[in-house]
Amino acid sequence: MNHVVEVYDRENVTCVELEVPNMPNLFLFVTDGMLVDTGAKSYETQIIPFLKEASFDVVALTHSHEDHTGTAPWIQENLNIPIYISPLGNDICSQFAPYPKYRHEIWGKREPFKPLPISDTIHSRKKEWKVLHTPGHAKDHIALLNKETGTLFTGDLFVAPKTKVIMRSESVPQIMASIRKVLTHDFGPMFCCHAGYIQDGKLKMQQKLDYLENLCGEVTNL
């Protein structure tokens, strides 16, 4: 399967966009020497040339899902760059493709690797990033915020203003609580691993919370 790869810069962040047929596109990001998420195993042949040329010396994973960790084993084996994830994701990453067959077909079979546990902050070359625990989509999900620039990496917390499909393992109430937590912070540009660069990030995140709250209200009334 051929995937279109586009690389462009927004707000001092290099965005790598991969086309996913019949689904939202997939993104990984590099900023200030930090790679945020690594894409899927099924895209490895398209991603590796970028990884070889890109300048980064630390990797931060927003969560352990295979479309975010797929090329992490290659990075660990070939580039010897430290990879960090929430401690809640370490066991999942140590397993070979621990997810259903239909996801193997879409994202490939992610090989085991051994990331390091992330703490309350992580440092790129010149910046400090606050690590926000944001479960709901995954138990180990985190967001990364630089308070100086207001830049926020949201993993899969946002994706779209209106949620249309969820997995059985997801929790909408937890997602809502995580969004509320993020909204207590000041941020502007938001980088989502399926929606890409969003200039008015806080407004869009508030819109998603409003939608989910209205939906929950309708469910309760019915």
C-alpha contacts under 8 A as a table, 3 or more apart, distances in Angstrom:
res1	aa1	res2	aa2	distance
3	H	18	L	6.19
3	H	19	E	5.44
3	H	20	V	7.05
3	H	43	Y	7.33
3	H	46	Q	7.41
4	V	17	E	7.84
4	V	18	L	5.66
4	V	19	E	5.32
5	V	16	V	6.78
5	V	17	E	5.56
5	V	18	L	4.82
5	V	19	E	6.84
5	V	46	Q	7.15
6	E	15	C	7.90
6	E	16	V	5.77
6	E	17	E	5.08
6	E	18	L	6.74
7	V	14	T	6.84
7	V	15	C	5.60
7	V	16	V	4.64
7	V	17	E	6.39
8	Y	14	T	5.68
8	Y	15	C	5.38
8	Y	16	V	6.86
9	D	12	N	6.31
9	D	13	V	5.43
9	D	14	T	4.40
9	D	15	C	5.88
10	R	13	V	5.19
10	R	14	T	6.46
10	R	15	C	7.16
10	R	197	Y	7.09
11	E	189	P	7.48
12	N	31	T	6.51
12	N	32	D	7.99
13	V	29	F	6.58
13	V	30	V	5.80
13	V	31	T	4.78
13	V	32	D	7.88
14	T	29	F	5.57
14	T	30	V	5.07
14	T	31	T	6.33
15	C	27	F	6.72
15	C	28	L	6.19
15	C	29	F	4.83
15	C	30	V	6.81
15	C	196	G	7.44
15	C	197	Y	7.85
16	V	27	F	5.42
16	V	28	L	5.29
16	V	29	F	6.10
17	E	25	N	6.79
17	E	26	L	5.85
17	E	27	F	4.68
17	E	28	L	6.96
17	E	196	G	7.62
18	L	25	N	5.76
18	L	26	L	5.11
18	L	27	F	6.21
19	E	24	P	7.85
19	E	25	N	4.94
19	E	26	L	6.58
20	V	23	M	5.49
20	V	24	P	6.31
20	V	25	N	4.98
20	V	26	L	6.73
21	P	24	P	7.95
24	P	194	H	5.71
24	P	195	A	7.13
25	N	194	H	5.35
25	N	195	A	7.05
26	L	39	G	7.08
26	L	67	D	7.85
26	L	193	C	5.79
26	L	194	H	4.88
26	L	195	A	7.77
26	L	196	G	7.90
27	F	39	G	6.87
27	F	192	C	7.48
27	F	193	C	4.65
27	F	194	H	5.93
27	F	195	A	7.83
27	F	196	G	6.20
28	L	35	L	7.42
28	L	36	V	5.99
28	L	37	D	5.43
28	L	38	T	5.88
28	L	39	G	6.13
28	L	68	H	7.97
28	L	193	C	6.32
29	F	35	L	5.72
29	F	36	V	5.13
29	F	37	D	6.98
30	V	33	G	6.56
30	V	34	M	5.44
30	V	35	L	4.43
30	V	36	V	6.17
30	V	56	F	7.21
31	T	34	M	5.28
31	T	35	L	6.69
31	T	124	S	7.92
32	D	56	F	7.51
32	D	124	S	5.86
32	D	125	R	5.73
32	D	126	K	6.84
32	D	127	K	7.46
33	G	55	S	5.86
33	G	56	F	3.85
33	G	57	D	5.65
33	G	58	V	6.77
33	G	124	S	5.85
33	G	125	R	5.82
34	M	56	F	5.23
34	M	57	D	6.27
34	M	58	V	5.05
34	M	59	V	5.66
34	M	60	A	7.10
34	M	124	S	5.42
34	M	125	R	7.61
35	L	38	T	7.39
35	L	56	F	6.24
35	L	57	D	7.88
35	L	58	V	6.33
35	L	59	V	4.69
35	L	60	A	6.20
36	V	59	V	5.96
36	V	60	A	4.96
36	V	61	L	5.85
36	V	62	T	7.27
36	V	153	F	7.87
37	D	59	V	7.10
37	D	60	A	6.19
37	D	61	L	4.73
37	D	62	T	6.44
37	D	68	H	5.03
37	D	69	T	6.32
37	D	155	G	7.98
38	T	61	L	7.57
38	T	67	D	7.74
38	T	68	H	5.30
38	T	69	T	5.31
38	T	70	G	6.27
38	T	71	T	5.46
38	T	72	A	5.97
39	G	43	Y	6.95
39	G	44	E	7.73
39	G	47	I	7.58
39	G	66	E	7.83
39	G	67	D	5.18
39	G	68	H	4.73
39	G	69	T	6.05
39	G	70	G	5.54
39	G	71	T	6.20
40	A	43	Y	5.44
40	A	44	E	6.66
40	A	66	E	5.98
40	A	67	D	4.10
40	A	68	H	6.00
40	A	69	T	6.35
40	A	70	G	3.99
40	A	71	T	6.18
40	A	107	W	5.37
40	A	108	G	6.79
40	A	110	R	7.63
41	K	44	E	5.05
41	K	66	E	7.51
41	K	67	D	7.31
41	K	69	T	7.86
41	K	70	G	4.12
41	K	71	T	5.58
41	K	107	W	5.98
41	K	108	G	4.97
41	K	109	K	6.38
41	K	110	R	5.72
42	S	45	T	7.83
42	S	70	G	7.66
42	S	106	I	7.26
42	S	107	W	5.13
42	S	108	G	4.58
42	S	109	K	7.73
43	Y	46	Q	5.42
43	Y	47	I	6.10
43	Y	107	W	7.75
44	E	47	I	5.02
44	E	48	I	5.83
44	E	70	G	7.52
44	E	71	T	6.09
45	T	48	I	5.69
45	T	49	P	7.45
46	Q	49	P	6.57
46	Q	50	F	7.65
47	I	50	F	5.42
47	I	51	L	6.31
47	I	71	T	7.94
48	I	51	L	4.91
48	I	52	K	6.13
48	I	71	T	7.99
49	P	52	K	5.19
49	P	53	E	6.51
50	F	53	E	5.25
50	F	54	A	5.88
51	L	54	A	5.18
56	F	59	V	7.76
57	D	81	I	5.79
57	D	82	P	7.34
58	V	81	I	5.87
58	V	82	P	5.40
58	V	83	I	6.22
58	V	84	Y	7.93
58	V	124	S	7.02
59	V	81	I	7.22
59	V	82	P	6.24
59	V	83	I	4.58
59	V	84	Y	6.07
60	A	83	I	6.03
60	A	84	Y	4.98
60	A	85	I	6.23
61	L	64	S	7.14
61	L	68	H	6.97
61	L	69	T	7.07
61	L	83	I	7.37
61	L	84	Y	6.09
61	L	85	I	5.14
61	L	86	S	7.97
62	T	68	H	7.50
62	T	85	I	6.75
62	T	86	S	7.83
62	T	140	D	7.88
62	T	141	H	5.57
62	T	142	I	5.01
62	T	143	A	6.25
62	T	144	L	7.96
62	T	154	T	7.49
62	T	155	G	5.30
63	H	68	H	6.96
63	H	69	T	7.85
63	H	85	I	6.61
63	H	86	S	7.14
63	H	89	G	6.76
63	H	138	A	6.94
63	H	140	D	5.54
63	H	141	H	4.62
63	H	142	I	6.53
63	H	155	G	7.42
64	S	68	H	6.65
64	S	69	T	6.09
64	S	85	I	7.63
64	S	89	G	5.65
64	S	92	I	6.76
64	S	93	C	6.37
64	S	138	A	7.98
64	S	140	D	7.07
64	S	141	H	7.75
65	H	68	H	5.62
65	H	69	T	6.35
65	H	138	A	7.95
66	E	69	T	5.08
66	E	70	G	5.29
66	E	97	A	7.62
66	E	107	W	6.61
66	E	108	G	7.89
66	E	109	K	7.86
66	E	110	R	6.15
67	D	70	G	5.81
67	D	107	W	5.90
69	T	72	A	5.21
69	T	73	P	7.90
69	T	110	R	7.38
70	G	73	P	7.14
70	G	107	W	7.76
70	G	108	G	7.69
70	G	109	K	7.77
70	G	110	R	5.09
70	G	111	E	7.49
71	T	74	W	5.26
71	T	75	I	6.38
71	T	110	R	7.66
72	A	75	I	5.01
72	A	76	Q	6.12
72	A	83	I	7.62
72	A	113	F	7.18
73	P	76	Q	5.09
73	P	77	E	6.12
73	P	110	R	7.93
73	P	111	E	6.33
73	P	112	P	6.61
73	P	113	F	5.21
74	W	77	E	5.15
74	W	78	N	5.82
74	W	79	L	7.72
75	I	78	N	5.34
75	I	79	L	5.10
75	I	80	N	6.59
75	I	81	I	6.75
76	Q	79	L	5.87
76	Q	80	N	5.00
76	Q	81	I	6.07
76	Q	82	P	7.28
76	Q	83	I	7.50
76	Q	113	F	7.36
77	E	80	N	6.11
82	P	115	P	7.29
82	P	116	L	7.22
83	I	115	P	5.00
83	I	116	L	5.95
84	Y	115	P	5.31
84	Y	116	L	4.68
84	Y	117	P	5.60
84	Y	118	I	5.24
85	I	88	L	8.00
85	I	89	G	6.39
85	I	90	N	7.10
85	I	115	P	6.32
85	I	116	L	6.30
85	I	117	P	5.39
85	I	118	I	5.24
85	I	140	D	7.94
86	S	89	G	5.53
86	S	90	N	7.21
86	S	117	P	5.53
86	S	118	I	5.27
86	S	119	S	7.65
86	S	140	D	5.56
86	S	141	H	7.21
86	S	142	I	7.11
87	P	90	N	5.51
87	P	116	L	7.73
87	P	117	P	4.71
87	P	118	I	6.60
87	P	140	D	7.35
88	L	91	D	7.29
88	L	139	K	6.95
88	L	140	D	4.98
89	G	92	I	5.43
89	G	93	C	6.34
89	G	139	K	7.90
89	G	140	D	5.34
90	N	93	C	5.25
90	N	94	S	6.41
90	N	114	K	7.01
90	N	115	P	6.46
90	N	116	L	7.60
90	N	117	P	7.25
91	D	94	S	5.23
91	D	95	Q	6.92
92	I	95	Q	5.53
92	I	98	P	7.07
93	C	96	F	7.67
93	C	112	P	5.71
93	C	113	F	5.80
93	C	114	K	6.57
93	C	115	P	7.41
94	S	112	P	4.69
94	S	113	F	5.32
94	S	114	K	5.92
95	Q	98	P	6.12
95	Q	111	E	7.30
95	Q	112	P	5.06
95	Q	113	F	7.78
96	F	109	K	7.33
96	F	110	R	6.24
96	F	111	E	4.95
96	F	112	P	4.97
97	A	104	H	7.52
97	A	109	K	5.06
97	A	110	R	4.94
97	A	111	E	6.24
97	A	112	P	7.56
99	Y	103	R	6.70
99	Y	104	H	7.37
100	P	103	R	5.56
100	P	104	H	6.63
101	K	104	H	4.86
101	K	105	E	6.43
102	Y	105	E	5.17
102	Y	106	I	6.63
103	R	106	I	5.09
103	R	107	W	5.79
103	R	108	G	7.18
104	H	107	W	5.45
104	H	108	G	4.53
104	H	109	K	5.31
105	E	108	G	5.79
118	I	121	T	7.43
118	I	122	I	7.11
119	S	122	I	6.90
119	S	131	V	7.30
120	D	130	K	6.27
120	D	131	V	5.15
120	D	132	L	7.58
121	T	128	E	6.69
121	T	129	W	5.46
121	T	130	K	4.65
121	T	131	V	5.23
122	I	128	E	5.98
122	I	129	W	5.25
122	I	130	K	6.75
122	I	131	V	7.12
123	H	126	K	7.28
123	H	127	K	5.74
123	H	128	E	4.58
123	H	129	W	6.01
124	S	127	K	5.30
124	S	128	E	6.45
124	S	129	W	7.65
127	K	146	N	7.25
128	E	146	N	6.29
129	W	144	L	5.80
129	W	145	L	5.20
129	W	146	N	4.72
129	W	147	K	7.47
130	K	144	L	5.63
130	K	145	L	5.04
130	K	146	N	6.30
130	K	147	K	7.69
131	V	142	I	6.45
131	V	143	A	5.97
131	V	144	L	5.00
131	V	145	L	6.70
132	L	142	I	5.36
132	L	143	A	5.06
132	L	144	L	6.24
132	L	145	L	7.60
132	L	182	V	7.50
133	H	140	D	7.51
133	H	141	H	6.28
133	H	142	I	4.56
133	H	143	A	6.63
133	H	178	S	7.61
134	T	139	K	8.00
134	T	140	D	7.73
134	T	141	H	5.33
134	T	142	I	4.98
134	T	143	A	6.53
134	T	157	L	7.55
134	T	175	I	7.27
134	T	178	S	4.68
134	T	179	I	7.53
134	T	181	K	7.82
135	P	138	A	5.46
135	P	139	K	4.79
135	P	140	D	6.19
135	P	141	H	5.06
135	P	142	I	7.11
135	P	174	Q	6.16
135	P	175	I	6.38
135	P	178	S	6.38
136	G	139	K	6.19
136	G	141	H	7.54
136	G	170	E	5.47
136	G	171	S	4.79
136	G	172	V	6.41
136	G	173	P	7.39
136	G	174	Q	4.50
136	G	175	I	4.36
136	G	176	M	7.98
136	G	178	S	7.31
137	H	141	H	6.93
137	H	156	D	6.98
137	H	157	L	6.82
137	H	169	S	7.58
137	H	170	E	4.87
137	H	171	S	6.57
137	H	172	V	7.99
137	H	175	I	6.49
138	A	141	H	5.24
138	A	169	S	7.50
138	A	170	E	6.50
141	H	155	G	7.65
142	I	154	T	7.39
142	I	155	G	7.30
143	A	152	L	7.08
143	A	153	F	5.58
143	A	154	T	4.77
143	A	155	G	6.44
143	A	157	L	8.00
144	L	152	L	5.64
144	L	153	F	5.06
144	L	154	T	6.78
145	L	150	G	6.81
145	L	151	T	5.84
145	L	152	L	4.57
145	L	153	F	6.57
145	L	187	F	7.74
146	N	149	T	5.81
146	N	150	G	5.54
146	N	151	T	5.39
146	N	152	L	6.61
147	K	150	G	5.02
147	K	151	T	7.22
147	K	186	D	7.42
147	K	187	F	7.42
149	T	187	F	7.80
150	G	186	D	6.36
150	G	187	F	4.06
150	G	188	G	5.31
150	G	189	P	6.77
151	T	187	F	5.94
151	T	188	G	6.11
151	T	189	P	5.23
151	T	190	M	6.09
151	T	191	F	7.90
152	L	187	F	6.46
152	L	188	G	7.43
152	L	189	P	6.44
152	L	190	M	4.84
152	L	191	F	6.22
153	F	190	M	5.94
153	F	191	F	4.83
153	F	192	C	6.23
154	T	157	L	5.51
154	T	158	F	6.63
154	T	190	M	7.00
154	T	191	F	6.15
154	T	192	C	5.25
154	T	193	C	7.31
155	G	158	F	7.54
155	G	191	F	7.70
155	G	192	C	5.43
155	G	193	C	5.20
156	D	159	V	5.59
156	D	192	C	6.50
156	D	193	C	6.17
156	D	194	H	7.12
157	L	175	I	7.11
157	L	178	S	7.97
157	L	179	I	7.38
157	L	192	C	7.78
158	F	161	P	7.00
158	F	192	C	6.60
158	F	205	M	6.56
158	F	208	K	7.31
159	V	192	C	6.31
159	V	193	C	7.23
159	V	194	H	5.46
159	V	195	A	5.52
160	A	163	T	6.38
160	A	195	A	6.88
160	A	208	K	7.32
161	P	204	K	6.56
161	P	205	M	7.18
161	P	207	Q	6.07
161	P	208	K	4.39
161	P	211	Y	7.38
162	K	208	K	6.02
162	K	211	Y	6.37
162	K	212	L	7.65
163	T	166	I	7.47
163	T	208	K	7.90
163	T	212	L	7.72
166	I	170	E	6.42
167	M	170	E	5.42
171	S	174	Q	5.28
171	S	175	I	6.22
172	V	175	I	4.91
172	V	176	M	6.13
172	V	212	L	7.92
173	P	176	M	5.10
173	P	177	A	6.26
174	Q	177	A	5.01
174	Q	178	S	6.13
175	I	178	S	5.04
175	I	179	I	6.18
176	M	179	I	5.10
176	M	180	R	6.23
176	M	209	L	6.26
176	M	212	L	7.22
176	M	213	E	7.89
177	A	180	R	5.09
177	A	181	K	6.27
178	S	181	K	5.01
178	S	182	V	6.31
179	I	182	V	5.09
179	I	183	L	6.13
179	I	205	M	7.13
179	I	206	Q	7.97
179	I	209	L	6.71
180	R	183	L	5.06
180	R	184	T	6.57
180	R	209	L	7.63
181	K	184	T	5.48
181	K	185	H	7.58
182	V	185	H	5.73
183	L	186	D	7.18
183	L	202	K	6.86
183	L	205	M	7.60
183	L	206	Q	7.37
186	D	202	K	7.84
187	F	190	M	7.61
187	F	201	G	7.06
187	F	202	K	6.27
188	G	199	Q	6.52
188	G	200	D	5.71
188	G	201	G	5.28
188	G	202	K	6.06
189	P	197	Y	7.15
189	P	198	I	5.82
189	P	199	Q	4.52
189	P	200	D	5.94
189	P	201	G	5.26
189	P	202	K	7.99
190	M	197	Y	6.00
190	M	198	I	5.06
190	M	199	Q	6.33
190	M	200	D	7.25
190	M	201	G	4.68
190	M	202	K	7.70
191	F	195	A	7.50
191	F	196	G	5.32
191	F	197	Y	4.71
191	F	198	I	6.16
192	C	195	A	5.14
192	C	196	G	4.79
192	C	197	Y	6.53
192	C	198	I	7.63
193	C	196	G	5.75
195	A	198	I	7.50
198	I	201	G	5.44
200	D	203	L	5.66
200	D	204	K	6.44
201	G	204	K	5.23
201	G	205	M	6.10
202	K	205	M	5.10
202	K	206	Q	6.12
203	L	206	Q	5.15
203	L	207	Q	6.26
204	K	207	Q	4.99
204	K	208	K	6.41
205	M	208	K	5.13
205	M	209	L	6.41
206	Q	209	L	5.07
206	Q	210	D	6.13
207	Q	210	D	5.06
207	Q	211	Y	6.20
208	K	211	Y	5.12
208	K	212	L	6.30
209	L	212	L	5.18
209	L	213	E	6.06
210	D	213	E	5.15
210	D	214	N	6.12
211	Y	214	N	5.20
211	Y	215	L	6.13
212	L	215	L	4.98
212	L	216	C	6.09
213	E	216	C	5.13
213	E	217	G	6.16
214	N	217	G	4.99
214	N	218	E	6.29
215	L	218	E	5.13
215	L	219	V	6.28
216	C	219	V	5.04
216	C	220	T	6.16
217	G	220	T	5.12
217	G	221	N	6.19
218	E	221	N	5.13
218	E	222	L	6.14
219	V	222	L	5.21
